[in-house]
Amino acid sequence: MFFKQTTPFITKIFSQNGACIIQNSHSVAAITRDSLALTLSFNVPESDDNLFNNKSIIEMAKFNHYKTYWLASPAQEIKGSFDTKFGFIARKSDVVAFGKDMHDIYLSQLLEETLQQDNSPKKFIFVHLRGSHQPYENYDEIDKQALPDAEKYDLTIHHTDRTVKALYDVINKYSDNYTLIYTSDHGEIVNVGHGVNNTNVDQFLIPFMFISTNDRYNCQFIESFRNPTGYLSGLMNKYILSNLLGYNVDQTTLNKEKNNDRVFMPDGSVMPFLKFYNSD
């Protein structure tokens, strides 16, 4: 069996001191529109009420004097007049901007332009990658040369690896005080897709990687959000981000969510994650 090294840069970046690759992470949903709403607001799988009734993470960042940016690949452009759940959240940002090329690698240029033009002391920047959505076209000649015999899906993973490295390099060029989280809003059943009503758990299994120059926010900080069943749920992202933005999270509320690990299924039902995982 030939092993393809699809993530050399990510592996190196998140193996440094102050960094970690978190094992056993899963998303809350298998579709972007649902997952991002559950990540960036206090929305819960059972109800959308909190999306509209409470501040989103973007609004909380602004309230704590962060300049907020939503940078995205054109493939993730919000259609119409922000008519999706995550579009509702995105438009709260001070700046919404999209890259000029469908390939994610160009997002590093957009980030550099953003940082060149902005001297705000505190910035909250959300970068939305295209990643490995079907059809698997988010790769270029550099990826093909690096992995000449790889399948298209593997090429998109390699392209994401290069993109994260490029974004990381820009961040380090402009700041020595930052926290970076890389994760996915959903997984992928390779050559099938995601958001499908079957028992394949791959559409929920995701990477979660973290690095911070602030000693207060170390890997143990992230591990403290892991639920008793051993998984880090995407439901914890909003609480992780709240802490990073300077808010104190009510421990009773946090524990209640940690002890209720569930996922929002493509058919709109809510299921305990382990029940779904064990049905695969």
C-alpha positions, -999 to 999 in steps of 0.1 A, spaced: 0 0 0 14 34 -10 9 61 16 2 95 2 14 124 24 -15 148 18 -10 171 48 27 177 53 23 214 63 -7 210 86 11 182 104 42 203 109 23 235 120 1 218 145 29 196 160 47 227 174 47 238 210 14 255 218 -3 235 191 -24 204 189 -42 180 165 -74 171 184 -84 135 179 -121 123 178 -138 155 167 -172 156 150 -194 182 135 -229 189 146 -244 186 112 -235 172 78 -245 203 58 -227 237 58 -258 259 63 -268 240 95 -233 234 109 -221 270 107 -252 283 123 -246 258 152 -210 268 154 -212 306 152 -244 312 172 -261 297 203 -284 279 180 -292 243 191 -302 213 170 -337 213 184 -345 249 175 -334 279 154 -347 304 180 -314 314 194 -301 322 159 -324 352 160 -329 359 197 -293 359 209 -260 375 198 -239 355 174 -202 350 179 -196 377 153 -217 402 173 -201 391 206 -167 398 190 -178 433 179 -192 440 214 -157 432 228 -141 457 204 -129 432 177 -129 442 141 -147 414 124 -140 399 90 -157 372 70 -134 361 41 -145 333 18 -139 314 -14 -162 325 -42 -175 289 -41 -189 297 -6 -204 330 -17 -236 337 1 -264 337 -25 -289 364 -30 -293 388 -1 -277 366 26 -306 342 25 -290 313 43 -286 307 80 -249 313 80 -254 343 57 -276 358 84 -246 355 107 -220 365 81 -236 399 73 -231 410 109 -194 412 102 -177 446 97 -163 433 64 -176 405 41 -152 398 12 -147 370 -13 -116 357 -31 -111 363 -68 -103 327 -77 -122 295 -70 -91 278 -56 -86 283 -19 -49 290 -21 -58 326 -32 -75 332 2 -41 339 16 -38 369 -7 -72 382 4 -61 378 40 -29 397 34 -48 425 17 -70 426 47 -42 428 72 -23 454 52 -53 477 52 -63 473 88 -44 484 119 -72 475 144 -56 461 175 -81 433 179 -93 413 149 -117 383 146 -113 368 111 -134 339 98 -120 323 66 -144 300 49 -126 275 26 -142 256 -3 -122 225 8 -132 191 -6 -167 195 -18 -178 176 -48 -170 177 -76 -134 175 -63 -119 203 -84 -103 225 -57 -67 217 -67 -41 229 -91 -9 218 -110 12 221 -79 -10 195 -61 -9 172 -91 29 174 -93 32 167 -56 9 137 -58 10 125 -94 -10 93 -89 -35 106 -63 -73 106 -66 -90 140 -70 -102 139 -34 -67 135 -21 -55 164 -43 -81 186 -27 -69 177 7 -33 185 -4 -46 219 -17 -62 226 17 -29 217 34 -11 243 12 -39 269 19 -36 265 56 2 269 54 -3 300 32 -28 315 57 -5 306 86 24 323 70 5 355 64 -7 356 100 28 352 113 40 380 90 16 405 105 12 393 141 30 376 170 -1 374 191 -28 352 177 -49 321 180 -57 299 150 -83 272 148 -87 250 117 -117 227 116 -144 216 91 -181 223 92 -188 187 81 -171 155 69 -173 137 36 -182 103 24 -156 101 -4 -171 99 -39 -206 101 -23 -208 135 -7 -224 147 26 -258 156 40 -271 123 29 -295 102 49 -275 71 55 -256 57 85 -221 65 73 -205 85 101 -177 99 78 -200 129 70 -196 140 107 -160 131 114 -138 162 110 -103 176 118 -98 201 146 -65 218 150 -54 246 173 -24 268 178 -20 299 201 8 322 211 -11 328 243 0 303 270 -34 306 287 -50 289 257 -31 256 254 -42 222 243 -56 214 278 -79 244 273 -93 227 242 -94 193 259 -116 207 286 -145 210 261 -144 173 253 -175 154 263 -177 124 286 -180 100 257 -146 110 245 -155 133 215 -151 170 209 -184 181 194 -188 211 170 -214 223 196 -185 233 217 -170 257 191 -192 286 202 -181 282 238 -144 278 228 -147 310 207 -166 328 235 -136 321 259 -111 333 233 -130 365 228 -129 373 266 -162 360 278 -168 339 309 -190 309 300 -215 297 326 -202 263 337 -236 248 343 -247 256 307 -215 243 293 -217 210 312 -253 205 301 -243 208 265 -212 187 270 -233 159 285 -258 160 256 -237 151 226 -261 150 196 -261 157 159 -286 174 135 -294 148 109 -299 157 72 -336 148 75 -340 174 103 -341 149 132 -318 150 162 -299 119 173 -274 112 201 -240 111 183 -229 77 198 -262 61 188 -256 73 152 -219 63 154 -227 28 166 -253 23 139 -227 27 112 
